[in-house]
Structures are given as structure tokens and as C-alpha cells.
Amino acid sequence: MPVERDPFDSLFATIASTVDPMSDDGAFVRSLFAARRLGKGEFYQRAGEITTHGGFVVRGCLRTVAVDADGVE
């Protein structure tokens, strides 16, 4: 069974050149994020919803889909 890693490890590895995770700035950045798991077929955000947050993918991928007025992707 794989060992669960702290999702913030990947975030701080990406921004390590600008934010030290052990500093007050690191604590502030950590306070801005909440770990969230999405299952297959779940939506992070739907069209028409007001954007109130951003995201950082730790593992897996997200698909962006745009559909025109005729329903074509």
C-alpha cells in the first residue's frame, strides 16, 4: 500500500524558489489551500459558477472542456 504524502509537499516543491515552507510566508500559503480529492467524473467547477478559488493538481490530471452554443466540444 503506497504511503500518503502531504499534498502540500508537491505545492511547496513547485514554489520552493519563492516561498520557504517553514517560514511565516509558508504558513500563510498553507492557510490558503485545502486538500480536496476529486473522483472520476467529478467536477472542480462548472460553467456559469463564480470562481472563488484556484487549484493545484498533486496527482492525476484535470480536463478542461468548452462547449459551444451547438453543444459541440
GIGI-V830645 format. One record per pair of residues at least 4 apart in sequence whose C-alpha atoms are under 7 Angstrom apart, sorted by the first residue. I is the first residue (numbers start at 1). J is the second residue. D is the distance in Angstrom with one decimal. If there is no record, write none. Layout:
i:I j:J d:D
i:I j:J d:D
//
This chain:
i:7 j:35 d:6.8
i:7 j:58 d:6.3
i:8 j:12 d:6.1
i:9 j:13 d:6.0
i:10 j:14 d:6.3
i:10 j:58 d:6.1
i:11 j:15 d:6.5
i:12 j:16 d:5.3
i:12 j:21 d:6.4
i:15 j:19 d:6.0
i:16 j:20 d:6.0
i:19 j:25 d:6.5
i:19 j:26 d:5.9
i:20 j:26 d:5.5
i:21 j:26 d:4.1
i:21 j:27 d:6.7
i:22 j:26 d:5.8
i:23 j:27 d:6.4
i:24 j:28 d:6.2
i:25 j:29 d:6.2
i:26 j:30 d:6.1
i:27 j:31 d:6.2
i:28 j:32 d:6.6
i:38 j:42 d:5.8
i:45 j:49 d:6.8
i:57 j:61 d:6.7
i:65 j:73 d:6.6
i:66 j:73 d:5.6
i:67 j:71 d:5.4
i:67 j:72 d:5.3
i:67 j:73 d:4.4
i:68 j:72 d:5.5
i:68 j:73 d:6.6
//
